[in-house]
Amino acid sequence: GAIRYQVTGEPRHTANCHCLHCRRSSGAPFITWMEFHPSKFKFVSGVPSQYESRPPVTRQFCGLCGSQLTYQHVDEPGEIHVTACSLDNVEVIKLESHIWCVRMVPWLKINDGLRQYKYTYSDFKNPQRR
């Protein structure tokens, strides 16, 4: 509760990200993200800590408990990704897909029926990355 944020509206997309950077930053096999336009997200109390996990990605987190909160990529200024499990009511999220499955840990077996993308959910626009 040291950091509070507010999001407006529904996320553009929700996904479990299996990329190496998300796995290493969380110590888990994936992170569940919700994508919003930055104008739909704001911190309402507290000031998050941040670090550059790799150029040009900035991650924000609670400096008190360490919970990861956001992910922003310089090349995607119209997006902010928010960790779904940092919500007060995570049960309202409807998960849509798994992304970066090319990096999924080999012992994780997924049979939830969700779409699985080799890289990102925008791969359907680029047949060379399917």
VORO-363522 format. One record per atom (N, C-alpha, C, O): residue in one letter; chain; x, y, z. Coordinates in steps of 0.02 Angstrom, whole numbers, always signed. Layout:
// residues N
+---+---+--------+--------+--------+
| r | c |      u |      v |      w |
+---+---+--------+--------+--------+
| A | A |      X |      Y |      Z |
...
+---+---+--------+--------+--------+
***
This chain:
// residues 130
+---+---+--------+--------+--------+
| r | c |      u |      v |      w |
+---+---+--------+--------+--------+
| G | A |    +39 |    -60 |     +0 |
| G | A |     +0 |     +0 |     +0 |
| G | A |    +41 |    +64 |     +0 |
| G | A |    +12 |   +118 |     -1 |
| A | A |   +107 |    +59 |     +1 |
| A | A |   +149 |   +120 |     +2 |
| A | A |   +143 |   +159 |    -64 |
| A | A |   +150 |   +220 |    -64 |
| I | A |   +129 |   +124 |   -118 |
| I | A |   +120 |   +155 |   -183 |
| I | A |    +50 |   +137 |   -207 |
| I | A |    +31 |    +79 |   -206 |
| R | A |    +13 |   +186 |   -228 |
| R | A |    -54 |   +174 |   -254 |
| R | A |    -58 |   +204 |   -324 |
| R | A |    -31 |   +257 |   -337 |
| Y | A |    -92 |   +170 |   -368 |
| Y | A |   -102 |   +195 |   -436 |
| Y | A |   -175 |   +187 |   -455 |
| Y | A |   -214 |   +152 |   -421 |
| Q | A |   -193 |   +220 |   -509 |
| Q | A |   -261 |   +215 |   -535 |
| Q | A |   -257 |   +205 |   -610 |
| Q | A |   -218 |   +237 |   -645 |
| V | A |   -298 |   +158 |   -635 |
| V | A |   -305 |   +149 |   -707 |
| V | A |   -377 |   +163 |   -726 |
| V | A |   -423 |   +149 |   -687 |
| T | A |   -386 |   +190 |   -786 |
| T | A |   -453 |   +206 |   -810 |
| T | A |   -468 |   +162 |   -871 |
| T | A |   -427 |   +158 |   -917 |
| G | A |   -525 |   +131 |   -870 |
| G | A |   -545 |    +90 |   -928 |
| G | A |   -515 |    +21 |   -926 |
| G | A |   -481 |     +1 |   -879 |
| E | A |   -528 |    -14 |   -980 |
| E | A |   -505 |    -83 |   -988 |
| E | A |   -435 |    -83 |  -1018 |
| E | A |   -418 |    -39 |  -1056 |
| P | A |   -394 |   -133 |  -1001 |
| P | A |   -328 |   -138 |  -1033 |
| P | A |   -336 |   -153 |  -1108 |
| P | A |   -384 |   -186 |  -1128 |
| R | A |   -289 |   -129 |  -1147 |
| R | A |   -288 |   -145 |  -1219 |
| R | A |   -276 |   -219 |  -1230 |
| R | A |   -304 |   -250 |  -1275 |
| H | A |   -233 |   -247 |  -1188 |
| H | A |   -214 |   -317 |  -1194 |
| H | A |   -188 |   -341 |  -1127 |
| H | A |   -160 |   -302 |  -1088 |
| T | A |   -197 |   -404 |  -1113 |
| T | A |   -168 |   -435 |  -1053 |
| T | A |   -130 |   -497 |  -1075 |
| T | A |   -155 |   -535 |  -1117 |
| A | A |    -72 |   -508 |  -1046 |
| A | A |    -32 |   -565 |  -1068 |
| A | A |    +17 |   -587 |  -1013 |
| A | A |    +39 |   -547 |   -972 |
| N | A |    +32 |   -651 |  -1014 |
| N | A |    +87 |   -678 |   -974 |
| N | A |   +149 |   -672 |  -1018 |
| N | A |   +152 |   -702 |  -1072 |
| C | A |   +199 |   -635 |   -995 |
| C | A |   +260 |   -626 |  -1033 |
| C | A |   +314 |   -674 |  -1007 |
| C | A |   +329 |   -676 |   -947 |
| H | A |   +341 |   -714 |  -1053 |
| H | A |   +391 |   -765 |  -1036 |
| H | A |   +461 |   -744 |  -1057 |
| H | A |   +507 |   -785 |  -1058 |
| C | A |   +472 |   -680 |  -1074 |
| C | A |   +538 |   -658 |  -1097 |
| C | A |   +590 |   -664 |  -1041 |
| C | A |   +573 |   -664 |   -982 |
| L | A |   +651 |   -668 |  -1062 |
| L | A |   +707 |   -676 |  -1014 |
| L | A |   +709 |   -618 |   -964 |
| L | A |   +722 |   -630 |   -905 |
| H | A |   +697 |   -557 |   -987 |
| H | A |   +702 |   -499 |   -943 |
| H | A |   +648 |   -499 |   -890 |
| H | A |   +661 |   -484 |   -832 |
| C | A |   +587 |   -517 |   -909 |
| C | A |   +533 |   -521 |   -859 |
| C | A |   +546 |   -577 |   -810 |
| C | A |   +535 |   -569 |   -750 |
| R | A |   +571 |   -633 |   -835 |
| R | A |   +586 |   -689 |   -790 |
| R | A |   +640 |   -670 |   -740 |
| R | A |   +634 |   -684 |   -680 |
| R | A |   +692 |   -638 |   -764 |
| R | A |   +747 |   -619 |   -719 |
| R | A |   +728 |   -563 |   -671 |
| R | A |   +750 |   -563 |   -613 |
| S | A |   +687 |   -516 |   -694 |
| S | A |   +669 |   -460 |   -649 |
| S | A |   +620 |   -482 |   -595 |
| S | A |   +615 |   -450 |   -543 |
| S | A |   +585 |   -537 |   -607 |
| S | A |   +535 |   -559 |   -558 |
| S | A |   +556 |   -622 |   -520 |
| S | A |   +530 |   -635 |   -465 |
| G | A |   +603 |   -660 |   -547 |
| G | A |   +621 |   -723 |   -517 |
| G | A |   +566 |   -775 |   -525 |
| G | A |   +562 |   -823 |   -486 |
| A | A |   +523 |   -766 |   -575 |
| A | A |   +467 |   -811 |   -587 |
| A | A |   +467 |   -831 |   -661 |
| A | A |   +501 |   -799 |   -701 |
| P | A |   +430 |   -884 |   -679 |
| P | A |   +431 |   -906 |   -749 |
| P | A |   +396 |   -859 |   -798 |
| P | A |   +407 |   -864 |   -858 |
| F | A |   +355 |   -812 |   -773 |
| F | A |   +325 |   -761 |   -815 |
| F | A |   +295 |   -707 |   -770 |
| F | A |   +287 |   -716 |   -710 |
| I | A |   +278 |   -650 |   -802 |
| I | A |   +243 |   -595 |   -768 |
| I | A |   +179 |   -582 |   -808 |
| I | A |   +180 |   -583 |   -870 |
| T | A |   +125 |   -569 |   -774 |
| T | A |    +62 |   -552 |   -807 |
| T | A |    +57 |   -476 |   -811 |
| T | A |    +58 |   -441 |   -761 |
| W | A |    +51 |   -450 |   -874 |
| W | A |    +49 |   -379 |   -887 |
| W | A |    -18 |   -358 |   -916 |
| W | A |    -51 |   -397 |   -950 |
| M | A |    -37 |   -297 |   -900 |
| M | A |    -95 |   -264 |   -931 |
| M | A |    -68 |   -203 |   -968 |
| M | A |    -28 |   -165 |   -940 |
| E | A |    -88 |   -194 |  -1030 |
| E | A |    -64 |   -137 |  -1069 |
| E | A |   -117 |    -82 |  -1070 |
| E | A |   -176 |    -94 |  -1084 |
| F | A |    -95 |    -20 |  -1056 |
| F | A |   -138 |    +39 |  -1058 |
| F | A |   -103 |    +95 |  -1096 |
| F | A |    -42 |    +94 |  -1105 |
| H | A |   -143 |   +143 |  -1119 |
| H | A |   -113 |   +205 |  -1144 |
| H | A |    -91 |   +243 |  -1081 |
| H | A |   -127 |   +243 |  -1031 |
| P | A |    -33 |   +276 |  -1082 |
| P | A |     -9 |   +311 |  -1023 |
| P | A |    -58 |   +362 |   -994 |
| P | A |    -57 |   +376 |   -934 |
| S | A |   -102 |   +390 |  -1035 |
| S | A |   -151 |   +438 |  -1010 |
| S | A |   -204 |   +404 |   -966 |
| S | A |   -241 |   +439 |   -930 |
| K | A |   -208 |   +339 |   -967 |
| K | A |   -257 |   +301 |   -927 |
| K | A |   -228 |   +277 |   -861 |
| K | A |   -263 |   +243 |   -823 |
| F | A |   -165 |   +294 |   -848 |
| F | A |   -130 |   +269 |   -788 |
| F | A |    -99 |   +328 |   -750 |
| F | A |    -71 |   +373 |   -781 |
| K | A |   -105 |   +326 |   -684 |
| K | A |    -69 |   +376 |   -644 |
| K | A |    -57 |   +350 |   -573 |
| K | A |    -97 |   +312 |   -546 |
| F | A |     -1 |   +371 |   -544 |
| F | A |    +13 |   +357 |   -475 |
| F | A |    -26 |   +408 |   -433 |
| F | A |    -24 |   +468 |   -449 |
| V | A |    -60 |   +386 |   -381 |
| V | A |   -100 |   +432 |   -340 |
| V | A |    -70 |   +442 |   -271 |
| V | A |    -87 |   +491 |   -238 |
| S | A |    -26 |   +398 |   -250 |
| S | A |    +10 |   +410 |   -187 |
| S | A |    +75 |   +370 |   -187 |
| S | A |    +79 |   +315 |   -216 |
| G | A |   +124 |   +398 |   -155 |
| G | A |   +189 |   +367 |   -153 |
| G | A |   +228 |   +380 |   -218 |
| G | A |   +198 |   +400 |   -268 |
| V | A |   +292 |   +369 |   -215 |
| V | A |   +335 |   +379 |   -273 |
| V | A |   +372 |   +314 |   -286 |
| V | A |   +410 |   +292 |   -242 |
| P | A |   +362 |   +284 |   -343 |
| P | A |   +396 |   +220 |   -356 |
| P | A |   +471 |   +230 |   -370 |
| P | A |   +493 |   +283 |   -393 |
| S | A |   +509 |   +179 |   -355 |
| S | A |   +579 |   +177 |   -375 |
| S | A |   +580 |   +150 |   -446 |
| S | A |   +532 |   +120 |   -468 |
| Q | A |   +635 |   +162 |   -481 |
| Q | A |   +639 |   +136 |   -549 |
| Q | A |   +710 |   +119 |   -567 |
| Q | A |   +758 |   +142 |   -535 |
| Y | A |   +717 |    +77 |   -618 |
| Y | A |   +782 |    +60 |   -645 |
| Y | A |   +775 |    +42 |   -719 |
| Y | A |   +721 |    +26 |   -743 |
| E | A |   +830 |    +46 |   -754 |
| E | A |   +831 |    +27 |   -824 |
| E | A |   +853 |    -45 |   -826 |
| E | A |   +912 |    -61 |   -815 |
| S | A |   +806 |    -90 |   -841 |
| S | A |   +822 |   -161 |   -841 |
| S | A |   +865 |   -180 |   -901 |
| S | A |   +904 |   -228 |   -899 |
| R | A |   +858 |   -143 |   -954 |
| R | A |   +901 |   -147 |  -1013 |
| R | A |   +883 |    -87 |  -1056 |
| R | A |   +825 |    -67 |  -1058 |
| P | A |   +931 |    -59 |  -1089 |
| P | A |   +913 |     -2 |  -1131 |
| P | A |   +866 |    -25 |  -1186 |
| P | A |   +881 |    -76 |  -1218 |
| P | A |   +814 |     +7 |  -1200 |
| P | A |   +784 |    +67 |  -1172 |
| P | A |   +721 |    +53 |  -1130 |
| P | A |   +669 |    +85 |  -1141 |
| V | A |   +724 |     +6 |  -1084 |
| V | A |   +667 |    -15 |  -1043 |
| V | A |   +674 |    +10 |   -972 |
| V | A |   +726 |     -1 |   -940 |
| T | A |   +622 |    +43 |   -947 |
| T | A |   +620 |    +65 |   -877 |
| T | A |   +566 |    +26 |   -840 |
| T | A |   +510 |    +20 |   -865 |
| R | A |   +583 |     +1 |   -783 |
| R | A |   +536 |    -34 |   -740 |
| R | A |   +529 |     +5 |   -675 |
| R | A |   +579 |    +28 |   -647 |
| Q | A |   +467 |    +11 |   -651 |
| Q | A |   +454 |    +45 |   -588 |
| Q | A |   +430 |     -7 |   -537 |
| Q | A |   +396 |    -55 |   -555 |
| F | A |   +448 |     +4 |   -475 |
| F | A |   +432 |    -44 |   -422 |
| F | A |   +425 |     -8 |   -356 |
| F | A |   +446 |    +49 |   -349 |
| C | A |   +396 |    -41 |   -307 |
| C | A |   +390 |    -13 |   -240 |
| C | A |   +458 |    -21 |   -206 |
| C | A |   +483 |    -76 |   -199 |
| G | A |   +487 |    +35 |   -185 |
| G | A |   +551 |    +34 |   -151 |
| G | A |   +547 |     +4 |    -81 |
| G | A |   +599 |    -13 |    -52 |
| L | A |   +488 |     -2 |    -54 |
| L | A |   +478 |    -30 |    +12 |
| L | A |   +474 |   -107 |    +11 |
| L | A |   +509 |   -140 |    +49 |
| C | A |   +431 |   -134 |    -32 |
| C | A |   +422 |   -207 |    -33 |
| C | A |   +453 |   -240 |    -94 |
| C | A |   +461 |   -301 |    -95 |
| G | A |   +470 |   -201 |   -145 |
| G | A |   +502 |   -229 |   -205 |
| G | A |   +454 |   -251 |   -259 |
| G | A |   +476 |   -275 |   -311 |
| S | A |   +389 |   -245 |   -249 |
| S | A |   +340 |   -267 |   -299 |
| S | A |   +349 |   -228 |   -364 |
| S | A |   +351 |   -166 |   -365 |
| Q | A |   +354 |   -265 |   -419 |
| Q | A |   +360 |   -234 |   -485 |
| Q | A |   +292 |   -204 |   -504 |
| Q | A |   +241 |   -236 |   -494 |
| L | A |   +293 |   -144 |   -531 |
| L | A |   +230 |   -109 |   -548 |
| L | A |   +221 |    -95 |   -622 |
| L | A |   +168 |   -111 |   -650 |
| T | A |   +272 |    -67 |   -655 |
| T | A |   +263 |    -48 |   -725 |
| T | A |   +325 |    -64 |   -767 |
| T | A |   +379 |    -77 |   -742 |
| Y | A |   +312 |    -64 |   -832 |
| Y | A |   +364 |    -75 |   -883 |
| Y | A |   +349 |    -26 |   -939 |
| Y | A |   +293 |    -21 |   -962 |
| Q | A |   +401 |    +12 |   -959 |
| Q | A |   +393 |    +58 |  -1016 |
| Q | A |   +453 |    +53 |  -1061 |
| Q | A |   +510 |    +50 |  -1038 |
| H | A |   +440 |    +51 |  -1126 |
| H | A |   +492 |    +47 |  -1177 |
| H | A |   +494 |   +114 |  -1214 |
| H | A |   +442 |   +138 |  -1235 |
| V | A |   +552 |   +142 |  -1221 |
| V | A |   +560 |   +207 |  -1253 |
| V | A |   +530 |   +208 |  -1324 |
| V | A |   +502 |   +258 |  -1345 |
| D | A |   +536 |   +152 |  -1360 |
| D | A |   +510 |   +149 |  -1428 |
| D | A |   +435 |   +140 |  -1431 |
| D | A |   +406 |   +139 |  -1486 |
| E | A |   +402 |   +134 |  -1374 |
| E | A |   +329 |   +125 |  -1371 |
| E | A |   +299 |   +177 |  -1324 |
| E | A |   +272 |   +158 |  -1272 |
| P | A |   +303 |   +242 |  -1340 |
| P | A |   +280 |   +294 |  -1295 |
| P | A |   +205 |   +293 |  -1282 |
| P | A |   +181 |   +323 |  -1233 |
| G | A |   +166 |   +259 |  -1324 |
| G | A |    +94 |   +256 |  -1315 |
| G | A |    +72 |   +196 |  -1273 |
| G | A |    +13 |   +179 |  -1272 |
| E | A |   +119 |   +165 |  -1238 |
| E | A |   +103 |   +106 |  -1197 |
| E | A |   +136 |   +110 |  -1128 |
| E | A |   +192 |   +133 |  -1121 |
| I | A |    +99 |    +87 |  -1078 |
| I | A |   +128 |    +73 |  -1013 |
| I | A |    +99 |     +5 |   -993 |
| I | A |    +39 |     -7 |   -999 |
| H | A |   +142 |    -37 |   -970 |
| H | A |   +122 |   -104 |   -949 |
| H | A |   +123 |   -105 |   -873 |
| H | A |   +172 |    -84 |   -841 |
| V | A |    +69 |   -130 |   -844 |
| V | A |    +59 |   -131 |   -772 |
| V | A |    +52 |   -204 |   -750 |
| V | A |    +17 |   -243 |   -781 |
| T | A |    +86 |   -222 |   -696 |
| T | A |    +80 |   -291 |   -672 |
| T | A |    +10 |   -304 |   -646 |
| T | A |    -16 |   -268 |   -604 |
| A | A |    -21 |   -356 |   -673 |
| A | A |    -90 |   -372 |   -655 |
| A | A |    -97 |   -390 |   -582 |
| A | A |   -147 |   -372 |   -550 |
| C | A |    -48 |   -424 |   -554 |
| C | A |    -55 |   -446 |   -484 |
| C | A |    -42 |   -390 |   -434 |
| C | A |    -44 |   -402 |   -373 |
| S | A |    -27 |   -329 |   -458 |
| S | A |    -22 |   -272 |   -413 |
| S | A |    -90 |   -239 |   -403 |
| S | A |    -96 |   -193 |   -363 |
| L | A |   -141 |   -262 |   -440 |
| L | A |   -209 |   -235 |   -432 |
| L | A |   -238 |   -257 |   -365 |
| L | A |   -221 |   -309 |   -338 |
| D | A |   -283 |   -216 |   -338 |
| D | A |   -319 |   -236 |   -278 |
| D | A |   -367 |   -294 |   -293 |
| D | A |   -377 |   -338 |   -250 |
| N | A |   -395 |   -294 |   -353 |
| N | A |   -444 |   -346 |   -372 |
| N | A |   -420 |   -381 |   -435 |
| N | A |   -448 |   -371 |   -489 |
| V | A |   -369 |   -423 |   -429 |
| V | A |   -340 |   -456 |   -487 |
| V | A |   -389 |   -503 |   -522 |
| V | A |   -381 |   -519 |   -581 |
| E | A |   -440 |   -525 |   -486 |
| E | A |   -489 |   -572 |   -516 |
| E | A |   -530 |   -541 |   -572 |
| E | A |   -562 |   -577 |   -610 |
| V | A |   -529 |   -475 |   -580 |
| V | A |   -568 |   -443 |   -634 |
| V | A |   -532 |   -446 |   -701 |
| V | A |   -562 |   -431 |   -753 |
| I | A |   -468 |   -464 |   -702 |
| I | A |   -429 |   -466 |   -763 |
| I | A |   -447 |   -528 |   -804 |
| I | A |   -451 |   -584 |   -778 |
| K | A |   -456 |   -517 |   -869 |
| K | A |   -468 |   -572 |   -915 |
| K | A |   -404 |   -581 |   -956 |
| K | A |   -388 |   -539 |   -998 |
| L | A |   -368 |   -634 |   -942 |
| L | A |   -305 |   -647 |   -976 |
| L | A |   -318 |   -667 |  -1049 |
| L | A |   -364 |   -706 |  -1063 |
| E | A |   -277 |   -641 |  -1095 |
| E | A |   -288 |   -652 |  -1166 |
| E | A |   -236 |   -697 |  -1200 |
| E | A |   -253 |   -735 |  -1245 |
| S | A |   -173 |   -693 |  -1177 |
| S | A |   -122 |   -731 |  -1214 |
| S | A |    -59 |   -741 |  -1173 |
| S | A |    -51 |   -716 |  -1117 |
| H | A |    -13 |   -779 |  -1204 |
| H | A |    +55 |   -788 |  -1179 |
| H | A |   +100 |   -758 |  -1233 |
| H | A |    +90 |   -772 |  -1292 |
| I | A |   +148 |   -717 |  -1213 |
| I | A |   +195 |   -688 |  -1262 |
| I | A |   +266 |   -709 |  -1245 |
| I | A |   +281 |   -728 |  -1189 |
| W | A |   +309 |   -704 |  -1295 |
| W | A |   +379 |   -724 |  -1290 |
| W | A |   +385 |   -797 |  -1270 |
| W | A |   +428 |   -816 |  -1230 |
| C | A |   +342 |   -838 |  -1300 |
| C | A |   +343 |   -910 |  -1285 |
| C | A |   +408 |   -943 |  -1309 |
| C | A |   +425 |   -998 |  -1287 |
| V | A |   +443 |   -911 |  -1355 |
| V | A |   +507 |   -936 |  -1378 |
| V | A |   +557 |   -939 |  -1320 |
| V | A |   +605 |   -977 |  -1323 |
| R | A |   +545 |   -901 |  -1267 |
| R | A |   +588 |   -899 |  -1208 |
| R | A |   +559 |   -935 |  -1147 |
| R | A |   +587 |   -932 |  -1093 |
| M | A |   +503 |   -969 |  -1156 |
| M | A |   +470 |  -1003 |  -1101 |
| M | A |   +517 |  -1056 |  -1071 |
| M | A |   +553 |  -1091 |  -1107 |
| V | A |   +517 |  -1061 |  -1005 |
| V | A |   +558 |  -1113 |   -972 |
| V | A |   +532 |  -1181 |   -994 |
| V | A |   +472 |  -1191 |   -999 |
| P | A |   +577 |  -1228 |  -1007 |
| P | A |   +556 |  -1292 |  -1036 |
| P | A |   +511 |  -1335 |   -991 |
| P | A |   +475 |  -1378 |  -1016 |
| W | A |   +513 |  -1325 |   -927 |
| W | A |   +473 |  -1366 |   -881 |
| W | A |   +403 |  -1340 |   -870 |
| W | A |   +363 |  -1371 |   -834 |
| L | A |   +387 |  -1282 |   -899 |
| L | A |   +320 |  -1254 |   -892 |
| L | A |   +276 |  -1278 |   -949 |
| L | A |   +292 |  -1268 |  -1008 |
| K | A |   +221 |  -1311 |   -932 |
| K | A |   +174 |  -1336 |   -982 |
| K | A |   +109 |  -1295 |   -977 |
| K | A |    +80 |  -1291 |   -924 |
| I | A |    +88 |  -1265 |  -1033 |
| I | A |    +29 |  -1222 |  -1033 |
| I | A |    -27 |  -1258 |  -1071 |
| I | A |    -18 |  -1279 |  -1128 |
| N | A |    -84 |  -1264 |  -1038 |
| N | A |   -142 |  -1295 |  -1071 |
| N | A |   -205 |  -1257 |  -1054 |
| N | A |   -258 |  -1286 |  -1044 |
| D | A |   -199 |  -1190 |  -1050 |
| D | A |   -256 |  -1149 |  -1031 |
| D | A |   -298 |  -1126 |  -1091 |
| D | A |   -348 |  -1092 |  -1081 |
| G | A |   -278 |  -1144 |  -1151 |
| G | A |   -317 |  -1127 |  -1211 |
| G | A |   -306 |  -1057 |  -1237 |
| G | A |   -336 |  -1038 |  -1287 |
| L | A |   -263 |  -1018 |  -1204 |
| L | A |   -249 |   -950 |  -1227 |
| L | A |   -200 |   -951 |  -1286 |
| L | A |   -161 |   -998 |  -1294 |
| R | A |   -204 |   -899 |  -1328 |
| R | A |   -157 |   -893 |  -1384 |
| R | A |    -86 |   -889 |  -1357 |
| R | A |    -73 |   -858 |  -1306 |
| Q | A |    -41 |   -921 |  -1393 |
| Q | A |    +30 |   -919 |  -1376 |
| Q | A |    +68 |   -890 |  -1435 |
| Q | A |    +67 |   -917 |  -1490 |
| Y | A |   +103 |   -835 |  -1422 |
| Y | A |   +141 |   -802 |  -1474 |
| Y | A |   +215 |   -815 |  -1464 |
| Y | A |   +240 |   -812 |  -1408 |
| K | A |   +249 |   -829 |  -1518 |
| K | A |   +321 |   -841 |  -1515 |
| K | A |   +356 |   -780 |  -1484 |
| K | A |   +400 |   -787 |  -1442 |
| Y | A |   +335 |   -721 |  -1507 |
| Y | A |   +363 |   -659 |  -1481 |
| Y | A |   +308 |   -619 |  -1447 |
| Y | A |   +291 |   -632 |  -1389 |
| T | A |   +278 |   -571 |  -1482 |
| T | A |   +226 |   -530 |  -1451 |
| T | A |   +160 |   -539 |  -1487 |
| T | A |   +157 |   -568 |  -1541 |
| Y | A |   +107 |   -512 |  -1456 |
| Y | A |    +41 |   -518 |  -1486 |
| Y | A |    +34 |   -478 |  -1550 |
| Y | A |    -16 |   -484 |  -1585 |
| S | A |    +82 |   -436 |  -1566 |
| S | A |    +80 |   -400 |  -1630 |
| S | A |   +112 |   -441 |  -1685 |
| S | A |   +116 |   -418 |  -1742 |
| D | A |   +136 |   -501 |  -1670 |
| D | A |   +168 |   -543 |  -1721 |
| D | A |   +122 |   -560 |  -1779 |
| D | A |   +145 |   -572 |  -1835 |
| F | A |    +56 |   -562 |  -1766 |
| F | A |    +11 |   -579 |  -1821 |
| F | A |    +16 |   -528 |  -1878 |
| F | A |     -5 |   -543 |  -1934 |
| K | A |    +43 |   -468 |  -1864 |
| K | A |    +53 |   -419 |  -1917 |
| K | A |   +117 |   -432 |  -1956 |
| K | A |   +126 |   -406 |  -2011 |
| N | A |   +161 |   -473 |  -1929 |
| N | A |   +225 |   -486 |  -1959 |
| N | A |   +234 |   -562 |  -1967 |
| N | A |   +259 |   -595 |  -1921 |
| P | A |   +215 |   -590 |  -2025 |
| P | A |   +219 |   -662 |  -2034 |
| P | A |   +289 |   -692 |  -2024 |
| P | A |   +295 |   -751 |  -2009 |
| Q | A |   +341 |   -652 |  -2034 |
| Q | A |   +409 |   -677 |  -2025 |
| Q | A |   +425 |   -694 |  -1953 |
| Q | A |   +473 |   -731 |  -1939 |
| R | A |   +386 |   -667 |  -1906 |
| R | A |   +400 |   -679 |  -1835 |
| R | A |   +352 |   -730 |  -1804 |
| R | A |   +356 |   -743 |  -1744 |
| R | A |   +307 |   -759 |  -1844 |
| R | A |   +260 |   -809 |  -1816 |
| R | A |   +294 |   -874 |  -1803 |
| R | A |   +262 |   -921 |  -1780 |
+---+---+--------+--------+--------+
***
